[in-house]
């Protein structure tokens, strides 16, 4: 049972991508207040129903034939983290990932898709890929990925910024090495979050390794103005998930009440409980310490353009699709 609940928590917190490096477990415990069984149980969100015909998901006959020819093909899921200020909004998906679980080796691969990538969105035309979620929810967001990159995704997991902050707090925060130049931008995003929630911010005052709470961590992952914009922001998101992943793997049964009361209510997914159990169990029983990751499109096959004075990341979709397939299906890590 331990692995079942750990697996579910893993997927509810994967709104941040991971780094490619080997890591060792972070020795941090859950807060004392949440390790005991809660008196009340929050009702979790229901499973979101998608129309799962190939046409509705944008899975082409060519892709179906290619996947059918693979013995034990990898499982591909879409992961979104949506920028929304209240539950009535769909919002743009500021994090877009393909999570891959190899059914043979049990290895995990995470493929980040940069949110400004210029793609065709059915019914809309050319736009940033992150707009698909706001325009048509998870159904259109998945369809857009499948159609533009010849993928076979059928399920998704989504969280928003505020739900993510609550989940990180439930796990006792995360240890991050904050750079001096990141502090003012982190605190600026933290102020924005605090105004929306009407809660005074707890600013980060010093650089270096420290435990950030949920709101601080979300603010950290939103920084764009330091380094290479969205490219480096995804690296911050990866750093966060590595620490969370290691903490959860070592949490044990203490995670059960935390999961039931503070994790599950803050996520949405199209996966049934049984599928979550199976996928999560495969991941957490994996002996591999390395979570392989890549970011697409590659620098060599993309460039910034302006259309009607709006900045987009224009990519060679044929080259990008080939690079994604090489990474997911052939184990070939792309060069930048």
N, C-alpha and C positions, 0 to 999 in steps of 0.2 A: 504493500500500500504506500510505503514511503515514496517509491519511484513514481507512482501514479500522480501524487499531488505535486511532487517536485516538477514533473513533466508539464503539468498544466501551468504552474507558475512560470516556468521557463518561457513558454510561448506568450503568456500575458505580458511579459516584460521585454520582449524582443522588439520593442518599438525603437530601440537603438541598435545600430549595427555593431559588428565586432571587429577586432583587429586580427591580423593574420598570424600574430606571434604565438608561440607556446607560452602558457602561463601556468603558475602554480596557484593553488587555492589560497584565497584571501582569508585570513583568520579573523573573522568578525562575526559576532553572534547577532541574533535577532533581539530587538528591544524587549526588556523584561515584561513590559506591559502587554505585549502581544503574544508571548509564548504560552500563556495559559489558555485553556479552553474558554472561549467567549460565552457569555450567558445567552446572547441572542445571535441568530444566524441571519445574515442578509440574504435576501432572495437573489440568486444570480440572474444575469441577463439571459433571455432565451436564445437558443441557437437561431442565427439569422438564415432564413431560407433563400437560396439562390436558385435561379433557373439553370439547371445543369446539363442542358443539351449542348452538344458541341457548337451549334450555331449561336446559341445565346451566350456562350463563353468565348466565342471567337476562336475556337480550336479548328483549324483548317483540316480538310481531308488529308493533305500532305503531311501535316504534323501528326495526325492520328496514325497514319501508316508508318511513319518513322518511329513513333513510340511503341507501336505494336510489335515492331521487329526487335525490340530490346528485351532480353530476358531480365525480369525483375528490375524494371526501370525505376529510376529515382523518383521520390515523391517531391513535388514542387508546390510550395504554398506561397501566397502573396502576403506580405506584411506591410501594413500601413500605420502611420501615426498621423492623425489628422489635426490640422490647425483649426480648431473651432472654439468659439467663446461660450457657447451654450449647446445643450443637447438637441436643440431644434435645427441646428446647422449640420450640413454634411461636411463642409469645409474642404480646402485643398489638402492633399496628402503630402506633408512635408518630408515624410520618410516613406520611401518605396523600395521594397526589397523582394527578392525571390529567395525563399529559404528552401534549401535542398537537403533531403535526407537520403543517403545512399542505402538502399535496402540490403545490400550485400555486405558492405564494409561498416555500415552505421556511421560513416563520417558525415559531418555537417558542413554545408557550404552556404555562404550568404553572399548574394549578389546585389549590391546597391545600384539603383538606377537614379541618376541625378534628376532632381525634380524639375529642372528647367528644360529637359530634353524636348526638342521640337518634334512632335509626332502627330499622326492623324488620329483624331478621336471621332468615332462613328457618330454622325448626326451633328457634329460641331465643326469638323474640318481640322486644320492644323492649329495646334495650341501646345502649351506646356503639358507634359504628361501628368503633372500633379493636379491639373484642373479636372481630370476625368472623374475623380471621386466626388467633387462638388457638383458636377453636372449630372451624374447618374449613379452615385453611390458605389458600393463595392462591385456590383454587377458590371457596370461600365468600366470601372477601374481595372478589374481583372481582364475584361475583354480587350481593353486597350493594350495591355501588356502582351497578351496572347497574339493579337493581330499584328503588332509591330515587331515582335521578336520571335514569332513562330513557336510559342510556348504552349504548354498543356495544363496550365494552372486551373484548378477547379474549386479551391477553397482559400479562405483568407482569415487573418487575424487583424484586428484594428483596435487602437487605443487613441485617446486624445491627450493633450498635454496635462490636463488637470488630473485625469485618471492615472496617468503615468506617475505624476508626483505623489499621489496617494499610495501607489504600489511600492515606490522606492522608500517612502517613509515606513511602510509596513515591514520592510526588510531591514530597517535600521540605517538607511542612508547608504552611500557608496563612497569609497575612498578614491580621490582624484588628485592628481598633481596639477594644480592651477598655476598657469604662467602669469607673471606680473602684468603683461600687456592684455591679458584676458579679463582681468578683474573689473575694469570700468564697464565693459560690454556685458559681462555676466550680471552685474548689479543693475544695469539699465533694463535688461530683459526681466530680471527679478522684480523690479519696480512695476513693470507692465502687468505681470502676473498678479502681483499683490493688489494693484488697483482694481483689477477685474474681480478678484475674490474678496476685496475689502479686508485684507489681512496685512498688518504691518510687515514689511520685508525684513529678513535677517540677512544683512549684507555680508559678503565675503570681504574681509579686510586685509588679509595677508596671503601672499603666494605660497606655493609649496604643497606638499602632500597633506591632505585633510579630508575629513568625512563631510560630504555635502548632503544636506537634507533633500527631500523630493523636489521642492520648488527651485532650490539652488542648482540641482542637477539638471532639471529641464532647461533652466536659463543657460547653463553651461553648454548644453547640446545645441542651443539655438544660435550661438555666436557665429557670425559670418564675416565680420569686418577685420578679423585678425587672420593673417595667413592668406591662403588661396580661396577665400570665400567658401562656397558650398563644398568644394573638394575637402578642405580641412575640417569643415563642420562635420562631415560624415566620419572623419577620423575621431573626433571627440565622441561622437555617438558610439563608435566601436569601443573606445576605451571604457565607456560606462557599462556596456553590456558584458564585457569580459569580467569586470569586477562583480557584477550581479550574478553572472553565470556561476562563478566560483563560489560565491557566498551561498547560493541555493543548493549547490551540490553537497555542501557540508552541513546544511541546516537540519536534516533528519525529520523525525515526526513532529518537532516543534512547529513546523511550517503548516501543519494541517489547519488549525484554527485561523491562522493568518490568511491562508488561501481562501477559506470559505467566507470569511467576513470582510476581508480588505483587498483581495486580489481579484477574484472572479467577478464581483460586481462592477469592476472598472474596466472590463474588456468586452469586446464583442467578437464573435467568430461564427463562421458557417460550419465549423467542424462539430460533429457529434461527440458526445463524451467518450464513446468507445474509440473513435479515431484519434482523439486527443491522447487517450491513455496509451494506445499503441505507438503513436509517433513519439510521444514524450519518453516512453519507456525505452524505445530504441536509442534515443539520443543519450539519455542519462545512463544507460548501460554500456554505452560505447567506451572502449578503452582508450580511444584517441583523445589526447589533450589539446590537439590543435583544431581550431575552427577555421576552416579555409575561407578566405573572403576575397572579393574583387569588386571593383567599382566600374560601372559602365555609364555612358560610353567612354572609351579610352581617349586620352589626350591626342593620340596620333590620328584619330578618325572623327574628331569633332572640333568645332570652333564656335565662338560667340557671334551672333548676328543680331541686327535690329530690324524688326518688322513693325511698321506703324509706331515707331519710337519705343517699342517694348523689346527687352533683351531676351533672347532665346539661346539655347545651346543646340546648334544644328549638328546632326551626326549623320555619318554614312550608316544608314540602318542595316544595309546588307553586311557590311564589315562588322558592325556591332553585334548583330544577330549571330554571326559565325563565331565571334569571340565568346559570347555568352554560352553558346552550345559547346564549344571546346572546353570551357571551364566546367560546366555542369555535367556534361555527358562523357567527356574524354579525359578529364583531370588535367587539362593543360592550363596553367595559370597564365594570364595575359601579361605582357609587358605594357608599361604605361604608354 
